[in-house]
Every structure is written in C-alpha cells, then in structure tokens.
C-alpha cells in the first residue's frame, strides 16, 4: 500500500520530507536549551507557522495534484526563506550541530531535482548559495555573532553537493516498466492486440480505466478500444464522428476539466501549463480527468487514454510516455515479424512452385510424351508390353522422387536431402531421366564434389529442368552434362543437339533455372542455334568437409 501511494509521486515525497524536516527542526530547537540563539519568540513563531504550512502542503499533495503543482514554486521559495531564517536563529560561534544547514540544503536541492529538471537544479543551487552568502554578509554587517570560517566552509560544501545533485538530475534514468509482449505475434487481429495493450497499461499504471483510438495507415476510419467491454469489438468511427485535434495530440498531457487546463511535456523539459480542449478521445468518451499520450507506430497512429488513476499527478506523464514507448516498440516488432513471416511464406510458395514445376509438372509432361510414343508403337503393330514395363518403372522412380519432396515439406519428416551424395545421385537421376525421356545423356564429373545439402538439391532440380526443356522445347535426342568444381566455384555445362531455344520467348533463359541460379547468386549463360543449345552455369559454393 505504501509503495502504491508513493511510487512515482514526487509531490507526496517532497511534502512528507518537508513536514518531517520541520517537525525534527522544531523538536531540536525546543530540546536544546541554547537554542534559538537569538530572537527566540520570533523564531518559534516562524517555525510553528512553517510546521503548519508543511502539514497543509501534505494534505494538498495527497489529494489535489493540480494545486500541488501550482503551489510548487511558492512552496519552494517559502522553504528557502525558512532555511535562511534558520541560519539567523541558530548560527553563532560556539553552536554547530543544531544548525539545519546540511539537511535543509540537501532537501532543497533534491526537491528541485524531483520537481523539475537539471536546469532548474542549477538555478536553485545558484539561488540558494547566493542567498546564503548574502545572509552571511548581512549578519556580519550587523555584527551578529558568526563563525566566518565555518560559514565560508559551508558554502564550499554547498557548491560541491550542488554539482553532484545537478549531475544526478542530468543523468537520472527514466521510469522502467515491465516488458510488453503480444502473445500471438503473428496474429493480425487488432482487437486482441489492443486488448492485451490495455491490460498491460492498467497493470503497470494501476489505472482503473484505459482506452485507445487507432487509425491504420491510409485508412480514414478510427477504431476505439476501451476496457471493461469484454466480448465487444472495436467501435469504428468515420472522420466526421471522430476528428482528431492535432493541436495537442502530438504531446502527452495530464488534464482536468476544471478550467480546461492541461500539462504538456517535451523531451528534456519540465511540464508546461496550456489552455486547450480535452484530448479528442477523452472528449468523445466524456472522460473529465486523466492522462493522454500519442501512439505512433509503423502500422498506424492513435491515442492512449488513462483515467481513474489513484493519486493522479504530473509524474504520470513520465509513466505514460514510458508505457507508450513500450507499446509502440512491441507494435513495431510485431509488424516486422508479420512482414518477415509473409516474406518467408512467399519464398516457401515460390520454392514449392519451382519444385512442383521441375518435378511433377515435368513428370506429367514426360508421361504424355511416352504415351504418345506408345500409341505410335502400338499402331505400328509392335508388342506394347516391354514399353509399358519401362514406363511403369520410370513412373515408380518419379513417384519416389515426389514422395521425397513431400517428406521434405513435412515438419520432422525424414528428408532425402540429408543423405545426398552429389555425383552419385546425379548419375542415377540422369540415368532415370534418359530412360524416361528416351534420350541419350552423357555425364562427366569429378569423383567427389563437396556441396552443401541445399545446394545439392537445387543442382538436381536445375538438371531436371534442363533435360526436360532440351527434349520438350528443343526436340533433342542427345544431351551432355558436365560438372566441374574449381576452388569455391561450381560450373554446370549442358549441351544438346536440338533445334535451339526461341530467344524472343525466353531472353534470359528458362524461368525456373534462372530463378534458382539468381537465388544462388550465380550466373547463367545460354547460347542457342539450329545446331543445339548450350547452357553454362557458374555458382559460388561453400566447401563442406
């Protein structure tokens, strides 16, 4: 309970410290028979009055954040005057420890640091040290009993302590909050995302109510999400129903309907008072008291509104801006994750499409090619049985290949690519393709080629497509395939005796082969004419042991 009442409530902390300091000082003066040193009746009157004012300030700070904020500067000036008066009442040559010098000065400097920023702390230090020095000069001029050496020494202490507290105000870290993470980062359900954000905001800030207005990029309508509406979707409003006021929507504000005063905060500056209408979302929901801040992410923009905040004060501006940064950071992270997921899906679709084209589609084309030959074979009066046996054998081989592709796509499935032996597998595959397409294929390669698993798979698919294109589009009957590895470079050379490729239809080469080579950052060179086609592919490789 104490943590909830005091956490991020600098006004209450300052008021408690002021009251405690005043009470301890009055008690110390009363118990010390040597104090006050001079003007006893006036000193007790001033201290008693200050104690009463400190008690009143505590009540104001606890219940009225608005008055506490506007009374901050007058209260600070009163603290400074009491500090200077205490020097007069307690300082003499003999007495030392009754003086409130250290405690009061530290309190004044920390209050400036908590209330405002490092610039205000500098001005406060200058004002306090200067005033303290002037009081000393006046006391000396009036021949008031005073230890001059101790007085000068204290000014030095004040300067050192002031420099440390200015550094503290300059380096003071912002408020830290728990990390916000969306449960289903790949979900595109904005309602679930906003519901999680609202729950997070209420948990961190202890606000009893929260709302978000959200407008997607290039969308004219605004969606409003609000707590305590479980099971109800967002309220979608047109620009006429919800027109955002840009005059203060770019700043975080703490507001109260009384007088329509708002606070705005900017980076590295203390809150400022302005006159404006309540934030658009607050006005629409008829919220008269709360904190509002802009939400700006890559996917959209809007407003965050908090209301029914226990002990609401200006400190909530820092809190809400920290929460906003956490929320927008997670929104951006989710958007990037969704983009990466979509890109991965697109790439997967492209890979599957290429594999289906280079295997299943080409297999079906080969079957059609073989069936046409079988029909001519039967018409010529030949026995079809041997040809049917060969066709069935070829189909079983292609069926095994397709099953391997399916296994590759299944999570945790046994994949054939884990057992690739590049040269041996290519040799077996080319033998099957020669039988399937009824062409002569000669293959030359080193005894051992060290390739990564994925590259071996891509190589097989390139060879499949090249053979199918040579037969289907070039009418080739003889094909040569040669594989060479030179250092970190792999060269694949194809040639056939077909009629060539029509460059007007495929100026950059067959699409499937071209896409695979480009993805492998390789180069593709095609030379085609009536005497046949030759293809040279150079691919940089990573040598494996």
Beta strands, then each sheet from edge to edge (+ up, - down):
strand 1: 207-216
strand 2: 222-226
strand 3: 235-237
strand 4: 252-256
strand 5: 261-265
strand 6: 272-275
strand 7: 289-296
strand 8: 300-309
strand 9: 440-444
strand 10: 478-486
strand 11: 489-496
strand 12: 523-529
strand 13: 532-540
sheet 1: 3+ 2- 1+ 8- 7+ 4- 5+ 6-
sheet 2: 9+ 10+ 11- 13+ 12-
end
